[in-house]
Amino acid sequence: CAVHIVHLSAASALPMIRAAKREGLPITVETCPHYLCLQAEQVPDGDTRFKCAPPIRDDANREALWQGLADGTIDTVISDHS
C-alpha cells in the first residue's frame, strides 16, 4: 500500500527512505518549515515558543533535511501550523 510519512524531522530516516524509493515502493515524505529553518542549538532552554512534536533538532540534521529536499527524498514541505 502507499505510505506517506508526515512531519519528518529526523534526518537519520533519510537513508531508509531513499532505499525504499529506489526499490520503487510507493512512499512519499513531507517535512515542515520549522525543521528546515530552526536549529536546537539556537532554541533557548525552556522556551516553549519552539515546542513541537517531533522536536526541533540540531543544525547537522537541518542541513541533511535540506539535502533530502533538494535530492527529492522529501517530496513536499507543509505548514503544520506550528
DOROTI-975896 format. One record per residue (C-alpha): x, y, z; residue in three letters; residue number from 1. Coordinates in nm, 4 decimals, m for minus. Layout:
# DOROTI-975896
REC         c1         c2         c3   nuza   zalum
REC          X          Y          Z    ala     NUM
...
# end
This chain:
# DOROTI-975896
REC         c1         c2         c3   nuza   zalum
REC     0.0000     0.0000     0.0000    cys       1
REC     0.1042     0.3596    m0.0430    ala       2
REC     0.2740     0.5199     0.2581    val       3
REC     0.3034     0.8895     0.3409    his       4
REC     0.5432     0.9976     0.6168    ile       5
REC     0.4331     1.3179     0.7868    val       6
REC     0.6421     1.5788     0.9716    his       7
REC     0.9817     1.4190     0.9040    leu       8
REC     1.2264     1.5796     1.1441    ser       9
REC     1.4912     1.3086     1.1861    ala      10
REC     1.7434     1.3008     0.9041    ala      11
REC     1.8534     0.9568     1.0251    ser      12
REC     1.5466     0.8188     0.8415    ala      13
REC     1.6590     0.9553     0.5033    leu      14
REC     1.8806     0.6574     0.4032    pro      15
REC     1.5915     0.4142     0.4647    met      16
REC     1.3531     0.6350     0.2699    ile      17
REC     1.5987     0.6664    m0.0201    arg      18
REC     1.6381     0.2877    m0.0294    ala      19
REC     1.2606     0.2362    m0.0315    ala      20
REC     1.2193     0.4850    m0.3153    lys      21
REC     1.4997     0.3181    m0.5142    arg      22
REC     1.3104    m0.0111    m0.4791    glu      23
REC     1.0083     0.1606    m0.6294    gly      24
REC     0.7956     0.1422    m0.3171    leu      25
REC     0.5033     0.3882    m0.3145    pro      26
REC     0.6292     0.6224    m0.0424    ile      27
REC     0.6059     0.9983    m0.0083    thr      28
REC     0.7514     1.2186     0.2633    val      29
REC     0.6868     1.5653     0.3993    glu      30
REC     0.8721     1.7921     0.6363    thr      31
REC     0.7867     2.1295     0.7870    cys      32
REC     0.9438     2.4752     0.7577    pro      33
REC     1.0432     2.4798     1.1243    his      34
REC     1.2562     2.1655     1.0765    tyr      35
REC     1.4297     2.3309     0.7806    leu      36
REC     1.4813     2.6726     0.9385    cys      37
REC     1.5296     2.6274     1.3126    leu      38
REC     1.8103     2.4524     1.4956    gln      39
REC     1.8132     2.3192     1.8505    ala      40
REC     2.1394     2.4986     1.9301    glu      41
REC     1.9619     2.8332     1.8950    gln      42
REC     1.6498     2.7461     2.0950    val      43
REC     1.6733     2.8950     2.4457    pro      44
REC     1.6319     2.6409     2.7262    asp      45
REC     1.2709     2.6205     2.8371    gly      46
REC     1.1393     2.8491     2.5614    asp      47
REC     0.8008     2.6975     2.4853    thr      48
REC     0.7611     2.9016     2.1652    arg      49
REC     0.9746     2.6337     1.9971    phe      50
REC     0.7934     2.3339     2.1418    lys      51
REC     0.6637     2.0970     1.8759    cys      52
REC     0.6370     1.7251     1.8111    ala      53
REC     0.8617     1.5919     1.6769    pro      54
REC     1.1121     1.8342     1.8293    pro      55
REC     1.3481     2.0784     1.6597    ile      56
REC     1.6829     1.9047     1.6017    arg      57
REC     2.0435     2.0169     1.5587    asp      58
REC     2.1984     2.2063     1.2684    asp      59
REC     2.3562     1.8996     1.1063    ala      60
REC     2.0134     1.7359     1.0989    asn      61
REC     1.8614     2.0528     0.9495    arg      62
REC     2.1223     2.0583     0.6726    glu      63
REC     2.0578     1.6906     0.5950    ala      64
REC     1.6850     1.7600     0.5640    leu      65
REC     1.7610     2.0367     0.3129    trp      66
REC     1.9698     1.7858     0.1158    gln      67
REC     1.6821     1.5377     0.1282    gly      68
REC     1.4505     1.8031    m0.0080    leu      69
REC     1.6963     1.9001    m0.2811    ala      70
REC     1.7538     1.5430    m0.3973    asp      71
REC     1.3843     1.4509    m0.3985    gly      72
REC     1.3850     1.2177    m0.0995    thr      73
REC     1.1490     1.4598     0.0752    ile      74
REC     0.8579     1.5315    m0.1562    asp      75
REC     0.6968     1.8350    m0.0009    thr      76
REC     0.7044     2.0972     0.2730    val      77
REC     0.3826     2.1554     0.4681    ile      78
REC     0.2887     2.4208     0.7225    ser      79
REC     0.1808     2.2075     1.0227    asp      80
REC     0.0544     2.5418     1.1603    his      81
REC     0.3367     2.5425     1.4184    ser      82
# end
